[in-house]
Amino acid sequence: MILMIVRVVSGIPGLDELTSSEDELGLGLGGIPENTITLVYGPPGVGKSIFCHQFAYYGLKQDEPCLYLTTDENLQELQEDKTNFGDDLKKYMESELFYVVDAASDIEEELESSDIYHISSVKNPTDILIKVSQGANSIKQKNPRFRAVIDSITSILESNNEMLIVRVLKTYILRIKEAGGTAVINYTERSADLRTEILIKSMVDNIVKLNGNEIVIEAMRGMGIKNKSYEITEKGIIVE
C-alpha cells in the first residue's frame, strides 16, 4: 500500500524529484507536503530569497493565491525583480492573487493600503501578525488552499526580542495552517541565538538548508534526509 501525501509543486526544477519517495516518483508525484511549514535557512547569499520567489511565483502562475510578508524588499523592489518573478506582480494583485504585507517600506511613506496590500514595520511584530491573519482569513473565504511566504524572519528577529518573535511565529504558523496554507519561511543561519534557532526549527514541519553548493532536506514529512547540488541561474535555483 502506497502512503499518499498531498504535495504542493515547489516551482524549483529538480526539487520535487528530490523530495519524492520512490513510490511517489514512479507516479510522477513530488513537492512540498501540503498544509505544512518549511524553513529554508543557510548563510547569506545562497539563494534563500530566490527560493521564496520561485515558490510564490509558480503558485501565482497556477492561479494559487500567495500571502507574502516581505521584510527585505519593498513592493516596488519586488515588482522590479523580473529575474525571479517574471511578469509584473501588479496583474496578480489586480486579480487578488498576490496579498502583500510590506514591512520593508517606510511606514511614513505615502503608500495607500488596500485589501491586498498592507504596510507594517519589522519593529511592530504584533501589527504584522494582525495583518497577516487578516490576509489569511480573506484568502480562506475564496480559496481552499494557498501559499504563504515570510522573506525573511531574520529582519524581524534582529529588530525585536527573540522570544517575542518565537511566540509570534508560533501564532503565525497556527493561523496559516488553520486557513489551509502551505508556507515557506526564510531565515539566515546564526542570525539569532542558538536556543532561538533550535526553537524555530522545532516549530516547523520541514527544514531545508542551502549552503551555496548543496540543498539539504534535513527534515520533511514522509521522507528522510536527502541532499543534492544546485546552482543559481538567470531563471532561479535549479537542483542538479
N, C-alpha and C positions, 0 to 999 in steps of 0.2 A: 504493500500500500504506500503510495507516494503522499508525503505530507506537503500539502499545497499552502504556500504563504503568499497572500496577495501582495504584489510589489508595485512600486512606482518607478517608471523608467527614469533613470538619473539624468539622461541627456549628455552624458560624458562617454564618448566612444571607448569601448573596451571594459568599462567599469561594470556594466551589468553582467557580462560574461564572468567576470571575476567574482561577483557576489552570488552567483548561481550555484546550487548544488548540482551534482552530476545528473540527477533525475530532472531537475528544472531546466538545465542546459539542453538536455535532449529534447525537451518540449518547447524550446525557444523562449523560456521564461527567465526573468532576472531583474535586478534592480534593487532599490531600497525598500525594505518592508513597509507597507502602508501603515499610516497612523502611528509612526514611530518618530523618535527624535535622534538625529545624527549629529554628533560633534565632529567637526573637521578641524584638526589642530596641527600645529607644527611651527617651526621658526618663521620669521618674517620673509616675505618674498618667494614663497614656494608654490603659490597658486591657490591659496585658500579662498580668496575673494572670487577668483575666476571660477572655482568650483561652484560657489554660491550663484554666480551669474548664470552659468550654464544650466544648473538645476532649475532656476526660476524661469529662464527664457524658454527652455524646452517645454515646460508646462504651459506657458503662455501661448506657444505655437499650437498646442493641442486644445486650446480654449479652457485650460485649467487655471483658475484664479490663483494669484500669489499674494500673500501678505508679507511685505518686505520692510523690515526695520533696518534702516541704514544709519550708521554712526560715523562712517569714514568718508563717504562720498555723498554730497547732497543731491537732490533730484536733478538739478541741471547737469551735474557731472555724470550721473548715471545715464541721462539721456544722450550725452555726447559720447558715451563709451560704446561706439558701434562695434569695436573689436569683439566684445563679449555678448552684447545684447542684440547685435544685428540691426533690426528695424528700430525705428524711433519708438520709445516706450509710450509716447503720447497716445498712440492709437489704442494701446492696451488699457490705458487709463480712461480714455473716452468710452471704451466698451465695458468699463467697470470690471476688468480682469486683474489689473495691477493696483493693489492697495498699498500705499506707502506711508510709513511713519518715519519722518525725516528728522533725525536727531543730529544731523551733521550741519544743517543750516543755522545761521544766526537767528535765534528766536525773535529778534527785534526787526529782522528784515521784513519788508512789506510784501510778504507772500501770502496768498489767500488760501486758507484751508478749505477743504470740501469733504464730501462723504468718503472720498477715496484718497485724500491727501491730508495728512496732519503733521504739523510742526511740533517738535518737542525738543528736549535737551538731554544730553548724556548725564547732566548733573541733577536731573529730576527723574529717577527711575520709576517712581510711583505714577507720574504723568504718562510715561512711556507705556507702562503696563495697562493703564486705563485705556489709552488709545489703541493699543494692540488688541485688547479684549473687545473693544467696540468693533474693530475691523473684523475679528474672527466671528463675532456674532452676526455681523452684517453679511459676511460671506456664507455662513452656515444657513441662512434663511433662503439662499438661492442655489447653493451647491452642496452636494453630499460629501465632496472631497476637494481639497485644495492644498497648495504648497505654501510653506512659510519659511522665511529666512531671517536670521539675525547676522548682519555683517557690519560690525562684529561685536561680540560681547566684551572684547578686550578694552575698548574705549570706555565702556560703562564701568568696568571694574576699576580702571585707573582713576576714575573721577568720583568714586564713592567708597563707602565702607564695604569691604568684600563680603562680609556675612550678610549684609543687607541685600546685596545683589544675588547671593545664593538663594535667599528666600524669594526674591522677585522672580528669579529664573525658575524656581520650583512652581510658582503660580503660573508663569507663562506656559510652561510645559503642560500643566493641567488644563489651561484654557484651550490650547491648540488641540490637544487630544480630544477633549470634550466636543470640540467643533468639527472633528473629523479630519484635521490637517496632518500633513507629513512635513516635518521641519528639519532644516539644516542650520547649525549654529557654528559660526566661525570664531575660533579662539587661538590667540598666539601663545604658543608654549612658553611656560615660565614667566609669563607677564603678571601672574598672581602668585600669592603664597602657595607653597606646595600642598598644604592642607586644603586650601580652597580649590586647587586644581583637581585633587583627588575627589572632593565632594561633587564638583561639576561632572566629572566622569561617571560617578556613581548614579547620577540622576538621569542620564541619557540611556537610550536603548542600544545605539550603535556608535562605535568610535572608529574614526578613520584618520590616520596620520599621513601627512605629506612631508617629505624631507628634502624635496628638490630633485631626487632621483627615483625614489620608490614611493608607491602608495601602499600603505599597510592597513588592512582591515583588522584592527585589533579586537573588535567585538562587533557582532551583528547577529540579530535574531535568526536562528535556523542554520548557522554555519560557524566554522572555526576560524582561526587566524589564517589570513592569506595575504600575499604581497606580490607586487609586480612593478616593473619600471614604468615610468610615464614621462612625457615631455609636454612642454607648453609651446603651442604653435600659435599662428595667427588666428586659428579657429578655436583656440582654447586648449584645455587639457585633453590629451589622448593617452589612454592606457595602452601600453605596448601589447 
